[in-house]
C-alpha cells in the first residue's frame, strides 16, 4: 500500500499549491520630477491597472523604488537591482516606475519584475496638466503583454499609440510588421502562472485517473478469482476472505485516485480557460504614422 499512499500525498501537494494563499504583489509609489500631486494620481492609476490585470494580493508600498533600493543596498540604475529588491521584500511581483516632467510633458515609465520571468517596462507621455487616467492606455500593455521599452503615447494627447510599439502587437503594414515576430520569439509556452498550473494539474489529473483505472482493473481480476474460489475448507474460506479484503482495498484506492484526478483535471481546466481568456486577441484601428488612412493593430497574448 505504500505506492498509493505516496501518490496520494503527491496529489494533496498539487492541490495545496492551487489553494495556497494569493501571490503577493507590491506597487511602489512613482519616483521622478513630476509634481507630487500628479505622481500620486499616476500611482493610483498604476495600482488600478495592477488590480485589473494581475492576480494576487496587491499592496501599495510606502517608499519609492529609489528609496527602497537605497535601503536594500543596491544601485537603482543596475539591471539586477529590481530583482534584488523584490526578493528582499519577499513578494512575487514588484511594480514600480517614474514620472518625469519637462517642457510641459510628463513621461511615465512603469516596470514589472516578476519571480521567474524577465522584467518588463512600458512608457507613456502625457501633458503635464492632463489627467493621470490619460496615461493608462499607454502603460497598460506592460500588464497585458511583454511590451518593448520606450513605446509611448503621443505627447500632449495620450490618444495615439505607436504602431507596432509593443511586443504582442503589430501593424498589418510597414513599421509594425516585426512586432508579432518579436512577440513570438520572446515568449515561451509556459509564460503565465495560469498556464503552468493548468497544464500541471490537467496532466496530474490524467495520471491519477489512469492509476485509479489500474486499481479498478486489479479489483476486477481479484473479483474473478473470488467468484471462482472454492469454499470447501477453512483454509479456502480464509484465503477467500483475504482476497475480498484485497479487492475492497483496490476498489477504495481506485475511487480515491479517480475522484482526485477528476478534481485536479477540473481545476487545471479552469486555469487553462482563464489563461485562454486572458490571451484573447483584439483588432483595433490606429492612425497611420504617415499620410492619411489607418492601420489595423492586432494585439493580445499568444
C-alpha atoms as one frame of an Amber mdcrd trajectory, in Angstrom:
protein
   0.000   0.000   0.000   2.999   2.311   0.119   2.804   3.290  -3.566  -0.794
   4.582  -3.476  -0.086   6.494  -0.254   2.921   8.226  -1.825   0.875   9.035
  -4.914  -1.968  10.421  -2.810   0.445  12.659  -0.914   1.618  13.989  -4.274
  -1.983  14.731  -5.223  -2.569  16.599  -1.984   0.594  18.626  -2.563  -0.578
  19.618  -6.038  -3.980  20.684  -4.795  -2.410  22.564  -1.881  -0.385  24.573
  -4.384  -3.582  25.632  -6.105  -5.480  26.610  -2.960  -2.469  28.245  -1.320
  -2.526  31.913  -0.439  -2.599  34.513  -3.225   0.530  35.884  -4.862   1.987
  38.928  -3.161   2.189  41.945  -5.465   3.754  45.194  -4.250   3.238  48.500
  -6.072   5.698  51.244  -5.123   4.892  54.962  -5.475   6.346  56.556  -8.595
   9.705  58.321  -8.447  10.609  61.318 -10.562  10.465  65.070 -11.059   6.728
  65.327 -11.819   4.656  67.309  -9.311   3.852  65.303  -6.206   0.103  65.525
  -6.789   0.440  64.196 -10.337   2.755  61.384  -9.230   0.248  60.377  -6.536
  -2.583  60.210  -9.086  -0.399  58.303 -11.535   0.448  55.835  -8.759  -3.290
  55.365  -8.156  -3.704  54.630 -11.877  -0.886  52.071 -11.779  -2.463  50.357
  -8.756  -5.836  50.252 -10.523  -4.265  48.651 -13.603  -2.349  46.175 -11.443
  -5.504  45.047  -9.666  -7.281  44.776 -13.010  -4.692  42.603 -14.754  -2.538
  40.911 -12.099  -3.743  38.080  -9.897  -2.770  38.251  -6.264  -2.887  40.377
  -3.154  -1.960  43.865  -4.417  -0.429  46.148  -1.784   0.680  49.774  -2.063
   4.163  50.492  -0.752   5.188  53.487   1.316   8.552  54.247  -0.295   9.630
  54.747  -3.889  11.849  52.308  -5.743  14.920  54.542  -5.371  14.365  54.839
  -1.629  13.745  51.110  -1.267  16.827  50.268  -3.338  18.946  52.531  -1.117
  17.609  50.746   1.970  18.300  47.342   0.424  21.785  48.438  -0.616  21.712
  48.241  -4.416  22.071  50.781  -7.213  18.574  51.554  -8.608  20.093  52.002
 -12.084  21.628  48.496 -12.061  19.823  45.849 -14.103  19.737  43.395 -11.196
  18.625  45.837  -8.511  14.887  45.404  -9.090  15.133  41.628  -8.661  17.217
  42.165  -5.520  14.538  44.473  -4.102  11.756  42.035  -5.000  13.433  39.025
  -3.422  14.475  41.008  -0.331  10.923  42.208   0.243   9.654  38.648  -0.200
   6.989  39.417  -2.836   6.125  37.517  -6.012   5.919  40.646  -8.130   7.183
  44.203  -7.868   5.642  47.102  -9.798   7.392  50.470  -9.788   8.145  53.394
 -12.049   8.986  57.038 -12.642   7.135  60.174 -13.718   9.373  62.980 -15.017
   8.122  66.354 -16.236   9.967  68.512 -18.785   8.800  71.126 -21.310   5.162
  70.742 -20.356   5.063  66.947 -20.788   5.253  64.120 -18.279   6.951  60.866
 -19.229   5.579  57.911 -17.240   7.520  54.641 -17.172   6.141  51.583 -15.365
   8.185  48.424 -14.788   7.276  44.953 -13.564   9.620  42.422 -12.021   8.044
  39.002 -11.571   9.585  35.959  -9.933  10.864  33.608 -12.608  10.155  35.956
 -15.531  12.036  38.618 -17.446  11.367  42.221 -16.346   9.012  44.310 -18.495
   8.704  48.058 -18.932   6.375  50.489 -20.724   6.440  54.267 -21.211   3.680
  56.798 -21.936   3.910  60.558 -22.424   1.100  62.903 -21.413   0.738  66.655
 -20.983   1.724  67.961 -17.575  -1.836  69.120 -16.863  -3.623  66.074 -18.258
  -5.481  63.586 -16.100  -3.485  60.647 -14.793  -6.070  58.331 -16.356  -4.854
  59.518 -19.770  -1.617  57.601 -19.232  -3.477  54.329 -18.607  -3.756  53.465
 -22.303  -0.031  53.927 -22.813   1.182  51.932 -19.817  -1.489  49.198 -19.771
   0.429  46.951 -22.232   3.016  46.275 -19.518   0.255  44.317 -17.734  -1.366
  42.702 -20.773   1.736  41.531 -22.632   5.512  41.840 -22.760   5.961  45.281
 -24.361   9.107  46.783 -25.799  10.682  49.520 -23.742  10.233  53.036 -24.939
   6.836  52.861 -26.648   4.813  55.912 -25.753   1.512  57.634 -26.008   1.674
  60.736 -28.168   2.916  63.669 -26.110   0.214  66.029 -25.024  -2.741  63.917
 -26.134  -2.400  60.405 -24.719  -4.612  59.120 -27.506  -2.224  57.680 -30.085
  -0.214  54.541 -29.559   2.766  53.957 -31.840   2.002  51.197 -34.319   3.913
  48.036 -33.506   5.499  49.567 -30.421   4.559  46.758 -28.096   5.622  43.144
 -28.199   2.476  41.149 -28.785   1.058  43.774 -31.139   1.929  44.720 -34.634
   0.655  46.693 -37.588  -0.509  44.936 -40.691   1.716  47.288 -42.682   5.227
  48.654 -42.742   6.775  49.618 -39.420   4.736  47.263 -37.202   5.348  44.130
 -39.216   8.165  42.963 -36.987   6.117  43.236 -33.782   4.469  39.791 -33.864
   7.751  38.112 -34.763   9.429  39.678 -31.763   6.496  38.638 -29.578   6.655
  35.025 -30.697  10.422  34.931 -30.217  10.229  36.452 -26.727   7.506  34.225
 -25.283   7.535  30.572 -24.336   4.645  28.176 -23.889   4.698  28.304 -20.077
   4.749  32.114 -19.903   1.966  32.523 -17.325   1.212  31.084 -13.908  -2.263
  30.030 -15.058  -0.883  28.003 -17.962   1.742  26.310 -15.776  -0.848  25.340
 -13.158  -3.387  24.345 -15.809  -1.032  22.013 -17.636   0.454  20.561 -14.436
  -2.906  19.862 -12.812  -4.506  18.551 -16.010  -1.583  16.202 -16.631  -1.573
  15.154 -12.984  -5.316  14.520 -13.154  -4.924  12.262 -16.186  -2.149  10.315
 -14.444  -4.226   9.919 -11.284  -7.258   8.708 -13.254  -5.028   6.211 -15.065
  -3.805   4.927 -11.696  -7.417   4.715 -10.500  -8.388   2.698 -13.547  -5.462
   0.336 -12.935  -6.692  -0.242  -9.365 -10.195  -0.934 -10.653  -8.787  -3.367
 -13.210  -6.849  -5.176 -10.482 -10.008  -5.314  -8.393 -11.910  -6.906 -11.288
  -9.186  -9.535 -11.680  -9.447 -10.338  -7.991 -13.226 -10.463  -8.273 -12.896
 -13.138 -10.944 -10.745 -15.157  -8.544 -13.278 -14.582  -5.755 -16.206 -15.725
  -7.894 -14.450 -18.986  -8.790 -12.746 -19.604  -5.446 -13.572 -22.909  -3.711
 -15.145 -22.752  -0.251 -14.884 -26.352   0.888 -12.332 -25.990   3.687 -11.455
 -23.489   6.418  -8.192 -22.614   4.676 -10.064 -21.911   1.461 -12.525 -19.679
   3.311  -9.670 -17.781   4.969  -7.971 -17.322   1.609 -11.271 -16.117   0.141
 -11.633 -13.589   2.942  -8.116 -12.293   2.239  -8.917 -11.934  -1.467 -12.108
  -9.999  -0.633 -10.118  -7.599   1.595  -7.567  -7.031  -1.167 -10.330  -6.424
  -3.695 -12.024  -3.921  -1.386  -8.714  -2.086  -0.922  -8.148  -1.956  -4.682
 -11.654  -0.580  -5.214 -11.177   2.050  -2.492  -7.880   3.312  -3.921  -9.368
   3.268  -7.414 -12.190   5.517  -6.227  -9.784   7.860  -4.411  -7.477   8.280
  -7.389 -10.319   8.649  -9.868 -12.096  11.371  -7.903  -8.811  13.130  -7.082
  -7.887  13.016 -10.775 -11.232  14.474 -11.788 -10.832  17.264  -9.231  -7.287
  18.098 -10.347  -8.314  17.951 -14.004 -11.261  20.255 -13.364  -9.116  22.826
 -11.582  -6.492  22.544 -14.330  -9.142  23.118 -16.992 -10.283  26.224 -15.112
  -6.757  27.662 -15.100  -6.318  26.880 -18.812  -9.634  28.568 -19.594  -8.602
  31.579 -17.564  -5.274  31.718 -19.396  -7.048  31.415 -22.761  -9.466  34.193
 -21.811  -6.551  36.490 -20.957  -4.995  35.777 -24.365  -7.934  36.861 -26.467
  -6.761  38.878 -29.436  -8.156  42.323 -30.177  -8.279  44.113 -33.520  -8.438
  47.881 -33.379  -7.863  50.752 -35.821  -4.902  53.059 -35.252  -3.895  56.233
 -37.105  -1.262  55.767 -39.816   2.136  57.155 -38.864   2.475  58.959 -42.193
  -0.142  60.258 -44.595  -3.840  59.572 -44.310  -5.815  56.448 -43.552  -5.341
  53.986 -40.759  -3.761  50.642 -39.930  -5.239  47.693 -38.077  -3.369  46.753
 -34.904  -3.603  43.158 -33.736  -2.938  42.790 -30.031  -3.217  40.279 -27.241
  -1.147  37.449 -25.712  -0.481  34.331 -27.774
